[in-house]
Amino acid sequence: MCLAIPARIVELEADRAMVDAMGNRFKAKTTLLPEAKLGDVVLVHAGFAISLVDEEEAKKTWELFAEIENFEKTQNKLSG
């Protein structure tokens, strides 16, 4: 299963971007999103920025990832 994640563009040269998702930086192409600019939050899938994302929506997703990470660190993994 593939997952698209929101990430902020922190460097941009032509269609090559460095993006940051929760402190993790990786390269992404903006070829499919030529209007993307430095500071934008984009949805990244398979190394490509595929859409612009509202910052508030991105924050909700980042918070969910943080909750999952915290859950994984617990001794007694009971949910519900």
C-alpha positions as CSV (number, residue, x, y, z in Angstrom):
1,M,0.0,0.0,0.0
2,C,1.3,3.5,-0.9
3,L,0.7,6.5,1.2
4,A,0.8,10.2,0.3
5,I,2.0,12.5,3.0
6,P,1.9,16.3,3.5
7,A,5.3,18.0,3.5
8,R,6.5,21.6,3.4
9,I,8.8,22.7,0.5
10,V,12.0,24.0,2.2
11,E,14.2,24.2,-0.9
12,L,13.1,24.6,-4.5
13,E,15.2,24.8,-7.7
14,A,13.3,24.4,-11.0
15,D,11.1,21.2,-10.4
16,R,13.4,19.7,-7.7
17,A,12.3,20.3,-4.1
18,M,13.5,19.3,-0.7
19,V,10.5,18.8,1.5
20,D,10.1,18.4,5.2
21,A,7.5,16.1,6.8
22,M,7.7,16.2,10.6
23,G,11.5,16.7,10.6
24,N,12.2,14.1,7.9
25,R,13.6,15.7,4.8
26,F,13.5,14.1,1.3
27,K,13.5,15.0,-2.3
28,A,10.4,15.4,-4.3
29,K,9.7,16.6,-7.9
30,T,7.2,19.4,-8.5
31,T,6.8,18.6,-12.2
32,L,3.1,17.8,-11.7
33,L,2.5,20.9,-9.6
34,P,4.3,23.8,-11.4
35,E,2.5,26.4,-9.3
36,A,4.2,25.1,-6.1
37,K,6.5,27.5,-4.4
38,L,8.9,27.7,-1.4
39,G,7.0,27.3,1.9
40,D,4.0,25.6,0.4
41,V,2.7,22.4,1.9
42,V,2.2,19.7,-0.7
43,L,0.9,16.2,-0.8
44,V,3.8,13.9,-1.8
45,H,3.3,10.5,-3.3
46,A,6.0,8.3,-4.9
47,G,8.5,11.2,-4.9
48,F,6.1,13.7,-6.6
49,A,4.2,16.6,-5.2
50,I,0.7,15.9,-6.4
51,S,-1.4,18.7,-4.9
52,L,-1.2,21.7,-2.6
53,V,-2.5,21.0,0.9
54,D,-4.1,23.4,3.4
55,E,-1.7,23.8,6.4
56,E,-4.4,23.1,8.9
57,E,-5.3,19.8,7.2
58,A,-1.6,18.9,7.0
59,K,-1.2,19.6,10.8
60,K,-4.1,17.1,11.5
61,T,-2.3,14.4,9.5
62,W,1.0,15.1,11.2
63,E,-0.7,14.9,14.6
64,L,-2.2,11.5,13.6
65,F,1.3,10.2,12.7
66,A,2.6,11.4,16.0
67,E,-0.2,9.6,17.8
68,I,0.7,6.4,16.0
69,E,4.3,6.8,16.8
70,N,3.5,7.3,20.5
71,F,1.2,4.3,20.5
72,E,4.0,2.1,19.0
73,K,6.3,3.1,21.9
74,T,3.8,1.9,24.6
75,Q,4.3,-1.4,26.4
76,N,0.6,-2.5,26.5
77,K,-0.7,-2.0,23.1
78,L,-4.4,-2.0,23.7
79,S,-6.7,0.3,21.8
80,G,-10.3,1.2,22.0
